[in-house]
Amino acid sequence: MNFELSEEHSMVQKMVRDFAQKEIAPIIKEADRTGEMAPNVLERMGELGILGICIPVRYGGQGMDYISLGLACEELEAIDTTLRVVMSVHTGLCSMTLLQWGTEEQKQKFLIPLAKGEKIGCGAFSEPGAGSDFANIQAVGKRDGDDFVLNGEKMWISLATKADYAMVTVRTLFDTEKVSSGLTTFIVDLESPGITRGDIHGKLGVRAGSTGWISFQDVRVPAANMVGEEGEGFKVTMSAFDSGRYTVAAGAVGLTRAALEASVSYAKERTAFGAPIAQHQLIQQKIAGMARDYEIGRLLYLKAGWLKNRGERNTYETSIAKHFATDVSFTAASEAIQVHGAYGYSDEYDVERYMRNARGAIIYEGSNEIQTLIQADYALGWRKDKPLRCEMPAYSTEEWQST
Ligand SMILES: Cc1cc2nc3c(=O)[nH]c(=O)nc-3n(C[C@H](O)[C@H](O)[C@H](O)COP(=O)(O)OP(=O)(O)OC[C@H]3O[C@@H](n4cnc5c(N)ncnc54)[C@H](O)[C@@H]3O)c2cc1C
């Protein structure tokens, strides 16, 4: 067992940290206040290769492994959650789903521009009436010649108004024994006629990001854009969550680290009762808790990344990593506010933003209640991974780096 990062991993970490610290940290507070995405953030992430970090070079990516993806997410969310959300939906839900389930034609047409950052992707699964109960989505697709005609509403979609393409799951089969067997996933060009979209305003957190709705009214999508086979949409979507949740877990670890670092720095400066507050044991207890949770969360996501590199199913491990890391990141951010006293309660310091941003990840990419149910099913032996028709490919340096 080797706990050391490779030279390549350290390079990724440094490159992403430099980008986030130098280019985003100085402007993020204002972007959060105005509720606008920091200017050029998607373009810069594309130019630097961050958006295609774990996609093979022959598909326009950087050819790095899944651990590199996790490390990048940790660094991004240590500065702001909205940066990591971009990775969760563009890379996790969209590009990696194409890598796993897409045809060669789809990879050439959609994955290459996504991995290069020339196009932006998102994952449009949730609906106004169905999030956790995903099998009961209401959006439909009806076959018409070589096309499917899509109708319905998707809600709470990150990058809804920024993305060019969306991974979209709808119902196309209506008389299946199990409702989940009637779902089908498509890669959809969001400029298609019949699509309208908008941003949701008034969010608690991720204000410097875009979260919105997408409406489909008689939208014609070529059958060739079907990702996986007809009726495989539930499996395709759950695979997308295995990728997305991993990025959420790694990002939350970055947020915990940021809360810890802010608390350490403040606790050494601020004095009360004649001593820096760092010397008071109840403050030390908070800081020790953040440090411990950071270490545990990091091990959990790195293990999931290691399984991904080996091409082994990791739904269980990724679920635990997402659940643990997001819960403790919210606690860490809240405790960081406490360490900062009244100053933590204003946006003069970053910690209040950390807390607002951390809250969402307990809800999205499968709420933590749903994670608990997944983990219980595995622990009780009621759920066993069955082989998928298309597994997420194991990482191979040679294959990923070849042109
Ligand atoms: C900031 C943000 C960004 C998002 N981005 C995306 C995105 O990019 N793409 C996308 O498709 N979706 C996205 N979502 C939607 C998100 O995935 C859903 O909100 C989430 O799946 C929960 O669904 P819901 O909100 O409908 O809650 P519900 O499913 O209505 O659940 C309500 C509550 O009941 C609990 N609950 C539900 N069922 C059970 C059960 N069986 N046992 C115990 N408790 C249960 C839930 O955990 C939750 O606490 C985003 C949401 C947010 C807040």
The ligand as a MOL file (V3000), in Angstrom:
LIG
                    3D

  0  0  0     0  0            999 V3000
M  V30 BEGIN CTAB
M  V30 COUNTS 53 58 0 0 0
M  V30 BEGIN ATOM
M  V30 1 C -27.6100 23.1930 -5.6260 0
M  V30 2 C -28.2240 21.9890 -6.2800 0
M  V30 3 C -27.7170 21.5310 -7.4720 0
M  V30 4 C -28.3010 20.4330 -8.1100 0
M  V30 5 N -27.8060 20.0180 -9.3280 0
M  V30 6 C -28.4180 19.0000 -9.9850 0
M  V30 7 C -27.9710 18.6090 -11.2870 0
M  V30 8 O -26.9940 19.1440 -11.8230 0
M  V30 9 N -28.6530 17.6340 -11.9430 0
M  V30 10 C -29.7370 17.0200 -11.3880 0
M  V30 11 O -30.3130 16.1680 -12.0360 0
M  V30 12 N -30.1780 17.3550 -10.1460 0
M  V30 13 C -29.5400 18.3300 -9.4310 0
M  V30 14 N -29.9830 18.7110 -8.1880 0
M  V30 15 C -31.1680 18.0510 -7.6340 0
M  V30 16 C -30.8190 17.0390 -6.5640 0
M  V30 17 O -30.1680 15.9340 -7.1220 0
M  V30 18 C -32.1110 16.6520 -5.8280 0
M  V30 19 O -32.5120 17.8120 -5.1180 0
M  V30 20 C -31.9190 15.4890 -4.8830 0
M  V30 21 O -31.7990 14.2830 -5.6070 0
M  V30 22 C -33.0920 15.3480 -3.8930 0
M  V30 23 O -34.3030 15.3370 -4.5820 0
M  V30 24 P -35.4890 16.3430 -4.1660 0
M  V30 25 O -34.9310 17.6900 -3.9740 0
M  V30 26 O -36.5790 16.1330 -5.1200 0
M  V30 27 O -35.9410 15.8630 -2.7280 0
M  V30 28 P -36.9850 14.6290 -2.3860 0
M  V30 29 O -36.6120 13.4910 -3.2100 0
M  V30 30 O -38.3530 15.2160 -2.5490 0
M  V30 31 O -36.6480 14.4030 -0.9070 0
M  V30 32 C -37.0690 15.2830 0.1610 0
M  V30 33 C -36.4530 14.7590 1.4520 0
M  V30 34 O -36.9480 13.4360 1.7100 0
M  V30 35 C -35.8530 12.5370 1.8340 0
M  V30 36 N -36.2400 11.2240 1.3100 0
M  V30 37 C -36.7250 10.9420 0.0700 0
M  V30 38 N -36.9500 9.6280 -0.0390 0
M  V30 39 C -36.5910 9.0630 1.1420 0
M  V30 40 C -36.5770 7.7310 1.6480 0
M  V30 41 N -36.9460 6.6960 0.9010 0
M  V30 42 N -36.1410 7.5490 2.9190 0
M  V30 43 C -35.7360 8.5860 3.6790 0
M  V30 44 N -35.7220 9.8530 3.2550 0
M  V30 45 C -36.1420 10.0930 2.0070 0
M  V30 46 C -34.7050 13.1660 1.0530 0
M  V30 47 O -33.4510 12.7160 1.4790 0
M  V30 48 C -34.9340 14.6410 1.3760 0
M  V30 49 O -34.3720 14.9290 2.6180 0
M  V30 50 C -29.4030 19.7840 -7.5150 0
M  V30 51 C -29.8960 20.2480 -6.2870 0
M  V30 52 C -29.3160 21.3350 -5.6640 0
M  V30 53 C -29.8660 21.8020 -4.3570 0
M  V30 END ATOM
M  V30 BEGIN BOND
M  V30 1 1 1 2
M  V30 2 1 2 3
M  V30 3 2 2 52
M  V30 4 2 3 4
M  V30 5 1 4 5
M  V30 6 1 4 50
M  V30 7 2 5 6
M  V30 8 1 6 7
M  V30 9 1 6 13
M  V30 10 2 7 8
M  V30 11 1 7 9
M  V30 12 1 9 10
M  V30 13 2 10 11
M  V30 14 1 10 12
M  V30 15 2 12 13
M  V30 16 1 13 14
M  V30 17 1 14 15
M  V30 18 1 14 50
M  V30 19 1 15 16
M  V30 20 1 16 17
M  V30 21 1 16 18
M  V30 22 1 18 19
M  V30 23 1 18 20
M  V30 24 1 20 21
M  V30 25 1 20 22
M  V30 26 1 22 23
M  V30 27 1 23 24
M  V30 28 2 24 25
M  V30 29 1 24 26
M  V30 30 1 24 27
M  V30 31 1 27 28
M  V30 32 2 28 29
M  V30 33 1 28 30
M  V30 34 1 28 31
M  V30 35 1 31 32
M  V30 36 1 32 33
M  V30 37 1 33 34
M  V30 38 1 33 48
M  V30 39 1 34 35
M  V30 40 1 35 36
M  V30 41 1 35 46
M  V30 42 1 36 37
M  V30 43 1 36 45
M  V30 44 2 37 38
M  V30 45 1 38 39
M  V30 46 1 39 40
M  V30 47 2 39 45
M  V30 48 1 40 41
M  V30 49 2 40 42
M  V30 50 1 42 43
M  V30 51 2 43 44
M  V30 52 1 44 45
M  V30 53 1 46 47
M  V30 54 1 46 48
M  V30 55 1 48 49
M  V30 56 2 50 51
M  V30 57 1 51 52
M  V30 58 1 52 53
M  V30 END BOND
M  V30 END CTAB
M  END
